[in-house]
């Protein structure tokens, strides 16, 4: 039988950013993603990620938390959901998700 080679799959950085944005916004209590500029890092969409030496990702999500929600609880849910979503959809291991709460908001 002939050997079959599947080839390669490349995932755009924009796709990873969109997955992380969508996952974060699915969490109750997230008012919005905050595309606040961070010195020395490109961050036009509120998501920063770095590829680690082992191929895993470290993702930073910048959010505003809706009023009357506990920041810590919302942040922990964002961390878990973003990591799980990126891993499930791409197969890439997410080593760490950092959440920066940069504001408060009243909803989406």
KEKE-3310 file (N, C-alpha, C; in steps of 0.2 Angstrom, whole numbers, plus 5000, padded with zeros to 4 digits):
npx = (5004:5002:5011:5004:5004:4999:5003:5005:4998:4994:4991:4984:4989:4980:4968:4970:4969:4956:4949:4952:4947:4933:4931:4933:4923:4912:4910:4901:4899:4910:4912:4918:4931:4947:4956:4969:4984:5000:5016:5029:5023:5013:4996:4982:4970:4967:4972:4986:4998:5011:5023:5030:5045:5043:5033:5020:5008:5007:4995:4988:4975:4965:4953:4937:4927:4910:4899:4895:4900:4911:4928:4939:4933:4927:4939:4945:4937:4938:4951:4951:4942:4947:4959:4955:4947:4956:4965:4956:4951:4963:4972:4984:4994:4990:4999:4998:4986:4985:4976:4972:4963:4957:4947:4930:4914:4897:4891:4890)
npy = (4994:5011:5025:5038:5055:5068:5081:5099:5109:5126:5138:5154:5168:5177:5169:5162:5173:5177:5166:5166:5179:5177:5166:5173:5183:5175:5172:5176:5191:5197:5212:5218:5216:5224:5233:5239:5248:5240:5243:5240:5229:5222:5225:5226:5221:5217:5205:5196:5185:5173:5162:5148:5140:5126:5125:5128:5140:5156:5166:5182:5191:5206:5213:5221:5221:5218:5228:5224:5211:5199:5202:5193:5180:5181:5183:5170:5161:5166:5163:5149:5145:5151:5145:5132:5133:5137:5126:5116:5119:5121:5112:5116:5117:5127:5135:5145:5157:5174:5187:5203:5216:5229:5239:5244:5240:5241:5231:5223)
npz = (5000:4996:5004:5013:5015:5025:5025:5030:5043:5045:5057:5058:5067:5069:5069:5081:5090:5088:5093:5106:5110:5107:5116:5129:5129:5130:5143:5157:5164:5158:5152:5140:5128:5130:5120:5124:5122:5125:5130:5120:5114:5102:5101:5096:5098:5111:5115:5118:5113:5116:5109:5117:5121:5121:5112:5117:5122:5129:5135:5135:5141:5139:5148:5152:5166:5170:5179:5196:5197:5203:5202:5203:5201:5188:5181:5183:5177:5164:5162:5162:5152:5140:5139:5137:5126:5115:5115:5112:5099:5092:5095:5101:5115:5129:5140:5150:5155:5156:5164:5162:5170:5164:5166:5170:5166:5159:5153:5137)
capx = (5000:5006:5011:5000:5007:4994:5005:5005:4993:4997:4985:4986:4989:4973:4963:4971:4967:4949:4947:4953:4942:4927:4930:4933:4917:4907:4910:4896:4903:4915:4909:4921:4939:4950:4962:4973:4991:5005:5022:5033:5019:5008:4990:4977:4964:4966:4974:4993:5001:5018:5024:5035:5050:5041:5027:5014:5006:5005:4990:4986:4968:4963:4945:4933:4922:4904:4898:4892:4903:4918:4933:4943:4929:4926:4945:4947:4933:4941:4957:4950:4938:4951:4964:4951:4944:4961:4967:4951:4950:4969:4977:4990:4994:4990:5003:4996:4982:4985:4970:4972:4957:4959:4941:4924:4909:4890:4889:4893)
capy = (5000:5017:5029:5044:5060:5073:5088:5103:5114:5132:5142:5161:5171:5181:5164:5161:5179:5177:5161:5169:5184:5174:5163:5177:5186:5170:5172:5180:5196:5201:5218:5219:5215:5230:5233:5244:5247:5239:5245:5235:5223:5223:5223:5230:5217:5215:5198:5195:5178:5172:5155:5146:5136:5120:5125:5130:5147:5160:5171:5188:5194:5212:5214:5225:5217:5221:5230:5220:5205:5198:5202:5186:5174:5182:5181:5163:5158:5168:5159:5142:5145:5153:5139:5126:5134:5137:5120:5111:5121:5121:5107:5119:5118:5133:5134:5150:5163:5180:5191:5210:5219:5236:5243:5241:5242:5240:5226:5222)
capz = (5000:4996:5010:5012:5019:5025:5024:5036:5044:5049:5060:5058:5073:5069:5071:5088:5094:5088:5097:5113:5111:5108:5123:5134:5129:5132:5150:5160:5168:5154:5148:5133:5127:5130:5116:5126:5120:5130:5128:5116:5112:5097:5104:5094:5099:5118:5116:5117:5115:5115:5108:5121:5117:5120:5107:5120:5121:5135:5132:5140:5139:5143:5148:5157:5170:5171:5186:5201:5196:5206:5197:5203:5199:5181:5178:5183:5172:5158:5161:5160:5146:5135:5138:5134:5119:5111:5115:5109:5092:5088:5097:5104:5122:5132:5146:5155:5153:5161:5163:5165:5170:5163:5166:5172:5161:5161:5148:5130)
cpx = (5004:5006:5008:5002:5002:4997:5006:4999:4996:4990:4988:4985:4982:4968:4964:4968:4959:4946:4947:4948:4935:4926:4929:4926:4911:4906:4906:4900:4908:4911:4912:4929:4941:4956:4967:4980:4995:5012:5026:5030:5014:5001:4984:4970:4963:4968:4982:4995:5008:5019:5030:5040:5048:5035:5021:5013:5005:5001:4989:4980:4967:4956:4943:4928:4916:4903:4894:4894:4909:4923:4937:4939:4928:4933:4947:4943:4936:4947:4956:4947:4943:4956:4961:4949:4950:4964:4963:4951:4957:4973:4983:4989:4994:4993:5000:4992:4982:4979:4972:4966:4959:4953:4935:4919:4902:4887:4892:4890)
cpy = (5006:5021:5036:5049:5066:5080:5092:5107:5120:5136:5149:5163:5175:5176:5163:5167:5179:5172:5163:5175:5182:5170:5167:5181:5182:5170:5178:5185:5200:5206:5219:5217:5222:5231:5239:5243:5245:5240:5239:5229:5225:5220:5227:5227:5215:5208:5198:5188:5177:5164:5153:5141:5129:5119:5127:5137:5150:5166:5176:5191:5200:5213:5219:5221:5221:5223:5225:5212:5205:5197:5195:5181:5175:5180:5174:5159:5160:5164:5152:5141:5146:5147:5133:5127:5134:5130:5115:5113:5121:5115:5109:5119:5125:5133:5139:5155:5168:5184:5198:5214:5226:5241:5240:5244:5239:5234:5226:5228)
cpz = (5000:5002:5009:5017:5019:5024:5030:5036:5048:5051:5061:5065:5074:5071:5079:5092:5094:5092:5104:5114:5112:5114:5129:5135:5130:5139:5153:5165:5164:5150:5141:5134:5127:5126:5118:5124:5126:5127:5125:5114:5107:5100:5102:5095:5106:5119:5114:5118:5113:5114:5113:5118:5116:5115:5110:5120:5128:5132:5137:5137:5143:5142:5153:5160:5171:5178:5190:5200:5200:5201:5197:5200:5191:5178:5178:5178:5165:5156:5159:5153:5140:5133:5135:5127:5114:5110:5111:5101:5088:5089:5100:5112:5125:5139:5152:5151:5158:5159:5166:5164:5170:5164:5169:5167:5163:5156:5141:5126)
residu = (UNK:UNK:UNK:UNK:UNK:UNK:UNK:UNK:UNK:UNK:UNK:UNK:UNK:UNK:UNK:UNK:UNK:UNK:UNK:UNK:UNK:UNK:UNK:UNK:UNK:UNK:UNK:UNK:UNK:UNK:UNK:UNK:UNK:UNK:UNK:UNK:UNK:UNK:UNK:UNK:UNK:UNK:UNK:UNK:UNK:UNK:UNK:UNK:UNK:UNK:UNK:UNK:UNK:UNK:UNK:UNK:UNK:UNK:UNK:UNK:UNK:UNK:UNK:UNK:UNK:UNK:UNK:UNK:UNK:UNK:UNK:UNK:UNK:UNK:UNK:UNK:UNK:UNK:UNK:UNK:UNK:UNK:UNK:UNK:UNK:UNK:UNK:UNK:UNK:UNK:UNK:UNK:UNK:UNK:UNK:UNK:UNK:UNK:UNK:UNK:UNK:UNK:UNK:UNK:UNK:UNK:UNK:UNK)
# end
